[in-house]
Amino acid sequence: MGHPGLTTALLWLCLFACGVPAALAQEPATAPMTEQRLEALLARMTVREKIGQLYVCRINVDGIEDLVRAGEVGGLLNVRDHDLREKLERVAVERSRLGIPLIHGADVIHGYRIQFPIPLGQAAAWNPALVEQASAVAAREATAFGVRWIFAPMIDVARDVRWGRVAEGYGEDPYLTGVLGAAAVRGFQGTNPADGQRVGACPKHFAGYGASEGGRDYNTVDVSERTLRDTHLAPFRACIDAGAVTVMSAFSEVNGVPATASGFLLRQVLRDEWKFDGFVVSDAKAVSQLVVHGLCADEKGAAREALLAGLDVEIISTAYPDHLEALVSEGKVPMRALDDAVRNVLRVKAKLGLFERPYSRQRSEEELLRPDALALARELARQGVVLLKNQDKDDRPVLPLRKEVGPGAPVAVIGPLADAAKDQLGCWAVYGKPADSRTPLGAIREVVGAENVKYAAGLKDPTGTDHSGFDEAVRAAKASSVALLFLGEPAAYTGEAHNRAYLTLPGAQAALYEAVRATGTPVVVVLLSGRPLEIGDLLRSADAVLMAWHPGTMGGPGIADVLFGDHSPAGRLPLSWPRTAGQIPIHYNHQNTGRPSTRPWEPTVNETWKPDTGHVTGYVDLPTSPLFPFGYGLSYTTFAYSDLRVEPVKAKLGAPLRITARVTNTGARAGDEVAQLYVRDLVGSVPRPVKELKGFRRLHLPPGASETVTFTLTADSLAFHNRDMKRTAEPGRFKVWVGGHSQAGEAAGFELE
Ligand code: BGC
């Protein structure tokens, strides 16, 4: 493709430049946008054109074409009108004075057309390679519709599952979140984000957003600087180290200052400490909301506060375009600050190849829903399924089911989420289509034959309270060898602004469960949900329970693969599963306190719980421990850990340590296991958490086979913010575990001098 945009820009430079190196004007139109050329371009920009680069808007704003022609728009977001978008791309390049291309950003959070499992479900697969591949597919599909920049990954660490956005992130652990976030960044951007099939990533929401008080979205965040740095900032650091070109700031007030105007976050941490050279975009209308927060009296003040704090790009609201020009002319915003922001934007546009390739490639439906990509979505869905229970009242496993069910032994498929094409797509399925969904009902019919399936939704939808469908459900269960009960949350109970005070099954689902269970037919509950739910009662009596999250377009086949044994479940919880909302916040990597609970985690099934005695941290009416711990998940086979070794057991601080353990498949079936490495730094200048995940590996083992897993610990992996808020590892004794979840595993120790 030719390059009219840059030609226009260069022509303009040739004609009007003074002080522009002559060589520059001679350069071919397709030459890369170097820093030197970028400076030359910046030098030619009017104040309004500069401000234009800092404004990203919806395509339906009044007079959009004129604004683009005037160079007063830097980009567009979440566009659906592709004819208009393509026209505007050309107007920007061919008709605006400087020909600077637009950037088109979109919320492609867990897929573009193909919806992969929600990020929390992806996290449950503990498989960074799959997250990377899924992100690459999302980028490939999205670029076929002009998207050059994706507002993901969402890497807000969350310890409160009432928060709807817990579905959008990778759970409660900073290490797991950082590893998966970096994998997503690599998937989106590839090695060359300008190659036409990749996009710029945008880790969000910077920072601390996951700690919104009470699990209420947009709410205030008040955490110590140490927790902010060690827990909430760490995954951002990992994503920026992976090359993320942009970052989105959080809506929240964080330790007193809204993140949108936090010089501490946006300048000190991001630029001064981390040397980030991409751009920071606000969250939707967040600049104007600085007025609502009570930080500024008006939007003019908001524009000044945000820009001076280091917020480069405003989306949707118009404080920058409305007020920055006056602020600059009044000397309230130095030109230098404006130029810095514009530089950051132009640099990212250059990295994404927008100057060389300003127009998106030919729109193509053929890029969508490709068979290899659907297979990947199915793989990720099944790898994320977590088996929570598989034990009938006689202690026998009911799963996997046999595919060969005879006419006399049909399978009952019951529940409002068995055939919920839209809900299974999850909370951010902006460009996904329910019609593409392969539901559990359809998939099970394919496996056992439609004639062997008795289907009854029982409830009209997941929030339904009308029991009139129960009789049919009961009849279906009575006539079947097993009842597969699909329960959980509608997608609309999860995601942005969809927080919950109760974690119970919505509507009359608990009653539906009881009615089906009372038939005496074995019951397998499959949960489709954006967060852990309160399922203690159900867990006691169900024969098997699986957590399938909102598993996306290919959720049905992915779940069926697990139910019928084509895949042995190895999903592991990326967060602690609370017994009830009253335990929140709950996370495995908590501090020990001076009076820790004396009761370790126990499986709930057949639990005979007694409260902690004495003055220790805990409750008189419930264990402190979660229903299921972080990292937990069962399998159709069993694994044993042995031969845990740390070499050397005594080392100089800074020398790498090698941790090895032998994992053996001790059961009769092949399966995957997720070996997890946890560390405790026993004494620190500030006390360290009781356990911290420092490594993991998902491995496949045939029955009877063993493999030695190896992890390396470095000074960096043991570092934390010490009493002086310096990130460093400290000498002393450490405990280390390798096992199948955060409350299991062989233990050993080492010492750093
Ligand atoms: C969300 C962001 C999203 C943005 C743009 C906001 O409301 O918080 O995560 O990227 O909208 O759609």
Boltz pocket constraint, residues with backbone or C-beta under 6 A from the ligand:
constraints:
  - pocket:
      binder: B
      contacts: [[A, 78], [A, 107], [A, 151], [A, 204], [A, 283], [A, 284], [A, 496]]
      max_distance: 6.0
